[in-house]
Amino acid sequence: MREFIIGENQAEQRFDKYLAKLLKEAPKSFVYKMLRKKNITLNGKKAAGNEILARGDRVRLFLSDDTFRKFQGEEHAARAEYPLDVLYEDTHILLINKPAGVLSQPDDSGEPSLVEYVTAYLLNSGALTEEDLKTFRPSVCNRLDRNTSGIVAAGKSLAGLQALSALFRDRTMHKDYLCLVGGIIKDENFIKGYLHKSEKCNKVIVYDQKREGARFMETAYAPVEDNGRVTLLRVRLLTGRPHQIRAHLASAGHPVLGDPKYGDPVLNRKFGEAYHLKHQLLHAYRLEFPEMNGVLSQLSGKVFYAAVPPLFGRILEKEHLHQEKAFQI
């Protein structure tokens, strides 16, 4: 017999969802059969699986050691480590300034991502244990392209992960970006369009009018400063589509500098030769929380900033543009 005590990271979820994580290799039919036969109990009683777990609940599994090990599966606790630039941390969440070049979430390449780095960070700090990872995995709640830098929010606890996910899903959290674009922009603007993504080439096409398979998008931007040939731009996403800022600004005639997919090849070559720039100058620099209750109530109305990467900062300085103006807004 094995007994598990429900902790903070396991509470407030359905019992069958918890069991699916604990016995991740077991078929659902097996789990429900064990519940019916009382080989798996909740607080010493027969359970249906739809119960909502609470902190302190006792889960007992009357399974052989071989059966438990078989269905639990091999643990692959992430130990890929990377020095995180942590902007804020509490019991429930982390805010991290992600550098360009780092994946936000795992992909098919098998390369370590920010998720693995966060997991290792929490294991090393003692905020999570190997036992916790059997039924809870920390994760990031907003995804930035590999070569886009800036603020990424991660859930340290189940409650924090759920609260953050709701904020991003409901679009009540304001996310602002800084980017350096070609051309001169003098006025604020609000642009709409329809975006269609080609999975084959991982590129999107922007249309002015609605088309089949295209998704509506809205982007607002305001100039911070220009030097006569490029503009430092502040951008707010009103919808969250793949490559939205890069594709939308390029379609408006103001491609992001350094962007190999949607950028201006001539301008990219000039800045590449001058500054060894190899990726887009796009940075998620500001995150504003709404007024809220619950586990994140202490963050109501708070604003967090992430400094631009060193190369971005050097280019702005050489181009006589002043990033501090954006941080005063």
N, C-alpha and C positions, 0 to 999 in steps of 0.2 A: 504493500500500500504506500502511495505517495500522497503527501498533503501539501497544498500550496495556500498561502495566505494572500488574499487580494490586497495589493497596495495602491498607491495613488495612481500609478501609471496603468493599472489594470481596471480600475473602477470606472463606472459610468458607461459600460459597454455591455452588449448582450453576452450571456454566458456562452452561447454557441460560437460567437465570434472569438471569444477568448480561447476556447478549446481548439478552434481551427488554427490559432497561432501556436498553442502549446503542443498540439499533435498535428503539425503541418503536413505530414506525409499520410495521415489517415484519411480514408474516404469519409464523406459526410455520413454515409449510411452506417459506417462503423461507430462513429461518435454517437449518433442518435440511438443505435442499438444498445450501446453501453449505458446511455442515460435511461432508457426504458428498463434495463435489467438492474439498475442501481449499482452498476460497476463504476459509474461516475456519479458522485453526489455533490450537492451544494448545501453547506451547513448541516450535514448529516441527513439530508432528506432527498427524496427523488426529485429530479428537476426535468423540465421540458426543454430547456435550452434558450427560451426567450426571456428569461429573467435578466434584469439589469443588475449588474454586480455593484456591490458597495465595498468600500474600504473595510478590511477586517473579515470579510467573508472567507469561509474555509472550503476549499475544493479538495475532494479526495478521489483518487484514482485507484481502483482495485484491479490493477493490471500487473501482469508479470513484468519483471525487469526487461526481459527480451522484447516483449510487446511494446513497452514504453519507449525503449531506445529505438526500436524499428520505426515507430510512427513519429517520434520527436524529430528524427532526422539529424544529420550532422550539423553542428554549429559552425558558422563562418563569421565569427565576430570580427568586424572590420578593425584592422590595426594599421591601415595606411595613415600616416601622420603628416600633418602640414601645419606650420605656424599660423594659426587663425588670427586675424585682426578683429578682435571682438569689440564692438561698439557699445553693447549693452548686454547684461545677463541678469536674470533673476531665476527663481525656482522653476519657472515654466517655459521661458523662451530665451533665445540667443538672437542678437542682431550682429551680422558679420559683414565686413567690407571685403567682398570677394575680388581677388585680382583677375585681370584678363588672363585667359589661358586655362582656367580651371572650370571643369564641368560642374554645373549646379546639381545635377542628378545623374544617377548611373545610366549608361546607354549600352548598346550592344558591343562596344569596343572592349569592355572589361577594365577600362582605365579607371583608377580611383576618382571619385567625385567629392564634392563638398559634403554629401551625406556621410560617406565613409570617414572623412576628416572630422566631422562633428561627432560622430560616434566614438572615434578614438579619443577625442578631446574630453568627452564626458566620462568615458571609462577611466582615463588617466586622472581626472579630477575627483573621481569617486561619486559623481552625480548619478552615474548609472553603474550597474553591476552586470556581470555575465548572465546572472540569473534573470535580471530584468529584460535582457535582450531576447529571452525565449518567448516573451509575450508582448514586447513593445519595442519598436524601432523609432528612434528620432528621425526627423525628416525636415527638409526645407519646404516652405510654403509658397514661395515665388521663384520662378525659374528665370534666370538670365542666360542669354546665349554664352557659349564658352568664352568668346572674346569681348564680351561686355562686362565691365567691372561694376562694383557698387554694392548697395545694401541688399542682403539676403536675410530673410527671417526664418528661423528654425525653431521647431517645437522640441523642448527638452522633456516635457511630460505629455501624457495623453491629453490632459485638459488644455494645456498650452497649445498643442498641435491642433486640437479641434477649434479653439477660439481663433487662432491665427487663420486657419483655413476658411472659417466663416467670414472673417473680415475681407480676405482677398476675393472670396467668391461673391460676396455682396457688393464689392467695390466701394466700401465705406472708408477704406484706407487710401490716402493720397500718395502716389508715387511720382516723384519728379526726377527727370534725367537732365544731365548736361551733355551736350555734344558740340563738336566743332564741325560746321558744314560749309560747303562751298557757296560762294555768292553772298550778297548783302541783303539782310533782312532788317527792316526798320520798324515794322509794326507787328503787334500780336496778331495771331491768326488761329482759326479753328477750322480744321479741314475734316471732311468726311469722305469715305470711299468704301469700296468693296474689295476684299482681299481673297484671292484664291491661291491655295498652296499646292505646289506640285511635289508629291512625296518622292517622285523619281529623282528629281534634281535638288530637292530640299530648298526650293526657292519659291517666292510668292510673286504673284502678278496683281497689280492694283488697277481697279477699274473705277470710273466715275459713276457708272450706272450699275444697277443690280443685275447680276448674272447667275445662272444656275451653278450651285456649288460654291459661290463666293459668299463670304461672311462680312457683315457690316462692321466698320471700324470708325472710330473718332480719335483725333489727335489734336491737342491744343499746344501751341508753342508761343514763346515770347523771346525776343532778342535780349541778351544781356549786354553784348558789346560787339562791334565789328572793327576791323582794321582796314577796310577798303577792298578786301578780296575774300575774306572768310568771316563767318559770324559764330560767336559763342552763343549757343541757343539753350534755353530752358524748355523742356518738353514735359507735358503731363499726358499720360495715357488715360483715356476715358473708356477704352475697351482694351482688352488684352489679347492680341493676336500674335501669331508667330512672326517675328521679324518686322513688327508693325512700324516702329519708329524708322528703321533703316529704309524699308520699302516705301513708306508713305512720304518721307521727306525727299527721297530720290525722285518719286513721281511728281513732286511739287517743284522740282528743279534745284533742290538743295541737298545733294547727297552728303552723307556723313563721311568725313575724311578718314582714309585708311580702310574703308569698307571694301573688301575684295569682291563681294557679291553684288552689291547695288551701287557702289561708288563710281566716281569719275576716274577712269584709268590714268588720264593725264595728270590730274591733281594728285592722285595717289602716288604716282611716280615721283612727282616733285617733292612731296612731303616724305616719301620713303627715302629719297636720296639725301634730303636735308637733315632728317631726324631719325633715320632707320626705323620708320614707322611701318609695322607689319599687320596691324589690326585696327578695327574701327575705334575712333575716339568717342565712345559712348559710355556714360557712367551714371548709374543710379545713385544720385547723391543725396536725396532727401526722402524721408518717410514720415508721414504725419498720421497719428492715430486719431480716430474719432472719439467722441464722448461715449463711454460704454460702462457696463457693469460686468460683474463676474471676475474671473481669475486675472484678467488684464486691466482691471479698473484703475490701477495705479498709473497706467500709461495714458489715461484719457487726455486727449488734447495735446499730448507731447509730440515734439518734433525731433528727429534724429538726422544728423548729417554724416556723410562719409567723404573724407578728403579724396580728391582725384589722385590717380596713380602718379608716381614720379614723372614718367615720360609725358603724360598728358599735361602735367604742371609745367614741365620745361618747355614744351611746345607753346603753351599759352604765354609764357614769359617771353620767349623769343619772338612771338607774333604780336607782342605788346597788348595782350589782352589780360584782363584782370578777373580771375575767378572769384575773388572775394566779393565781388558785386552780387554774384548769385547766392552767396551764403548770407547776405544781408536781407534777402527777400523774406 
